[in-house]
Amino acid sequence: MLFRQSLLAAVGALVIGLSAVAAMPAHAAAPMPTIVAETTKAVAVVESVDPTTRQILLSGPNGGLLTLIAGPNMQNFDQIKSGDRLYLTYRKAIAVALAPTDKPLAQPTGMTGARLAARGQMPAGAGFVAVSVEVQIDAIDRRAHTVTFTNAAGEKRTMAVRDPAFQHFAGKLKAGDRVRLEYLQSVSIKLKPDTGN
């Protein structure tokens, strides 16, 4: 619960921060940030657990098998039993917005966080990574859907823009514009006991 609140707070801060960037005087007419987010969920069933090797055999929804080895840092390994269900949730969000052009490019920033289940509880964990980067647009190829940019370290790169929402955003850019990119990725894993045992 605490991690979910932290993650929601981080996403909220990301959206609020990007809204503030878009509303700065240098880009008073700029649209709101463009945000694309997706969530992937999966459920697997514990088929067997080997306490000696710490191997866990999982079966997925399509019948595929996967063997995991629980490292020594995994707490509560002895709580895992055959039939337990493992719930995985993966989220990512990317946001882009115009940034002011009257200052040097901001250096990249980032933060991470993680949380594990308390001792004696079913194994669980969650973590997130958030990164913020500013770049200057050098060129846009609207036919090939690529953007060439320079980052704060002076490195020039060309990137393909595949998502339609980001293609729309890139279509309005011109050489010399500054763009702030915010990236948030989170994963949570919970193991729930087999209620049939």
ZILINPE-V859404 format. One record per pair of residues at least 12 apart in sequence whose ideal C-beta (glycine too) atoms are under 10 Angstrom apart, sorted by the first residue. I is the first residue (numbers start at 1). J is the second residue. If there is no record, write none. Layout:
# ZILINPE-V859404
i = <I I>
j = <J J>
This chain:
# ZILINPE-V859404
i = <1 2 2 3 3 3 3 3 3 3 3 3 3 3 4 4 4 4 4 6 6 6 6 6 7 7 7 7 7 7 7 7 7 10 10 10 10 10 10 10 10 10 11 11 11 11 11 11 11 11 11 11 13 13 13 14 14 14 14 14 14 14 14 14 14 15 15 15 15 15 15 17 17 17 17 17 17 18 18 18 18 18 18 18 18 18 18 18 18 18 19 19 19 19 20 20 21 21 21 21 21 21 21 21 21 21 21 22 22 22 22 22 23 24 24 24 24 24 25 25 26 26 26 26 26 26 26 27 27 27 27 27 27 27 29 30 30 30 30 30 31 31 31 31 31 32 32 33 33 33 33 33 33 33 33 34 34 34 34 34 34 34 34 34 34 34 34 35 35 35 35 35 35 35 35 35 36 36 36 36 36 36 36 36 36 36 37 37 37 37 37 37 38 38 38 38 38 38 39 39 39 39 39 39 40 40 40 40 40 40 41 41 41 41 41 41 42 42 42 42 42 42 42 42 42 43 43 43 43 43 43 43 43 44 44 44 44 44 44 44 44 44 44 44 44 44 44 44 44 44 45 45 45 45 45 45 45 45 45 45 45 46 46 46 46 46 46 46 46 46 46 46 46 46 47 47 47 47 47 47 47 48 48 48 49 49 49 49 49 49 49 49 50 50 50 51 51 51 51 53 53 53 54 54 54 54 54 54 54 54 55 55 55 55 56 56 56 56 56 56 56 56 56 56 56 57 58 58 58 60 68 70 73 73 74 74 74 74 75 75 75 75 75 75 75 75 75 76 76 76 76 76 76 76 76 76 76 77 78 78 79 79 79 79 79 79 79 79 80 80 80 80 81 81 81 81 81 82 82 83 83 83 83 83 84 84 84 84 84 84 84 84 85 85 85 85 85 85 86 86 86 86 86 86 87 87 87 87 87 87 88 88 88 88 89 89 89 89 89 89 90 90 90 90 90 91 91 91 91 91 91 92 92 92 92 92 92 92 93 93 93 93 93 93 94 94 94 94 94 94 94 94 94 95 95 95 95 95 95 95 96 96 96 96 96 96 96 96 96 96 96 96 97 97 97 97 97 97 98 98 98 98 98 98 98 98 99 99 99 99 99 99 99 99 100 100 100 101 101 101 101 102 103 103 104 104 104 105 105 105 105 105 105 105 105 105 105 105 105 106 106 106 106 106 106 106 107 107 107 107 107 107 108 108 108 108 108 108 108 108 108 109 109 109 109 109 109 110 110 110 110 110 110 111 111 111 111 111 111 112 112 112 112 112 112 113 113 113 113 113 113 114 114 114 114 114 115 115 115 117 117 117 121 122 122 122 122 123 123 123 124 124 124 124 124 125 125 125 125 125 126 126 126 126 126 127 127 127 127 127 128 128 128 128 128 129 129 129 129 129 130 130 130 130 130 131 131 131 131 131 132 132 132 132 132 133 133 133 133 133 133 133 133 134 134 134 134 134 134 134 135 135 135 135 135 135 135 135 135 135 135 135 135 135 135 136 136 136 136 136 136 136 136 136 136 137 137 137 137 137 137 137 137 137 137 138 138 138 138 138 138 138 139 139 139 139 139 140 140 140 140 140 140 140 140 141 141 141 141 142 142 142 142 142 144 144 144 145 145 145 145 145 145 145 145 145 145 146 146 146 146 146 147 147 147 147 147 147 147 147 147 148 149 149 149 149 149 149 151 166>
j = <115 115 126 113 114 115 116 124 125 126 127 128 186 188 89 115 126 186 188 113 115 126 128 186 91 113 126 127 128 130 184 186 188 93 111 113 128 129 130 182 184 186 35 37 91 93 95 128 130 182 184 186 130 182 184 33 35 93 94 95 130 132 182 183 184 32 33 35 93 95 182 33 95 97 132 180 182 32 33 34 35 95 96 97 98 99 132 180 181 182 32 33 95 97 33 97 33 95 97 98 99 100 134 178 179 180 182 34 97 98 99 180 97 97 98 99 100 102 100 102 98 99 100 101 102 103 178 97 98 99 100 101 177 178 98 97 98 99 172 177 97 98 168 169 172 95 97 95 96 97 98 169 180 181 182 94 95 96 97 163 165 166 167 168 169 170 172 93 94 95 96 97 165 166 182 184 92 93 94 95 96 163 164 165 166 169 91 92 93 94 95 184 90 91 92 93 94 163 89 90 91 92 93 186 88 89 90 91 92 187 87 88 89 90 91 188 58 60 61 86 87 88 89 90 189 58 60 61 85 86 87 88 192 56 57 58 59 60 61 64 65 66 68 84 85 86 87 88 189 191 57 58 59 60 61 82 83 84 85 86 194 58 59 68 80 81 82 83 84 85 86 191 193 194 59 65 66 67 82 83 84 67 81 82 70 77 78 79 80 81 82 84 67 69 70 70 77 78 80 67 69 70 68 69 70 71 72 74 77 80 67 68 69 70 68 69 70 74 77 80 82 84 86 123 191 82 84 85 86 86 86 123 116 125 116 117 123 125 116 117 118 119 120 121 123 124 125 116 117 118 119 120 121 122 123 124 191 123 120 123 117 119 120 121 122 123 191 193 122 123 191 193 122 191 193 194 197 194 197 193 194 195 196 197 122 123 191 192 193 194 195 197 190 191 192 193 194 195 123 124 189 190 191 192 124 188 189 190 191 192 187 188 189 190 126 186 187 188 189 190 185 186 187 188 189 128 184 185 186 187 188 128 129 183 184 185 186 187 130 182 183 184 185 186 131 163 165 166 181 182 183 184 185 132 169 180 181 182 183 184 135 161 165 166 169 170 173 179 180 181 182 183 169 178 179 180 181 182 137 169 172 173 177 178 179 180 134 135 136 177 178 179 180 181 134 178 180 136 176 177 178 178 134 178 134 136 152 133 134 135 136 149 150 151 152 153 154 178 180 132 133 134 135 152 178 180 132 133 134 151 152 153 131 132 133 134 135 151 152 153 181 130 131 132 133 134 182 129 130 131 132 133 183 128 129 130 131 132 184 127 128 129 130 131 185 126 127 128 129 130 186 126 127 128 129 187 127 128 188 189 190 191 191 190 191 192 193 189 190 191 188 189 190 191 192 187 188 189 190 191 186 187 188 189 190 185 186 187 188 189 184 185 186 187 188 183 184 185 186 187 182 183 184 185 186 181 182 183 184 185 180 181 182 183 184 149 151 152 179 180 181 182 183 149 151 152 178 179 180 181 147 148 149 150 151 152 155 156 157 159 177 178 179 180 181 149 150 151 152 156 175 176 177 178 179 149 150 170 173 174 175 176 177 178 179 150 156 157 158 175 176 177 156 158 173 174 175 161 170 171 172 173 174 175 177 158 160 161 170 161 167 170 171 173 158 160 161 159 160 161 162 163 164 166 167 170 171 158 159 160 161 170 159 160 161 166 167 169 170 173 179 175 173 175 177 178 179 181 181 181>
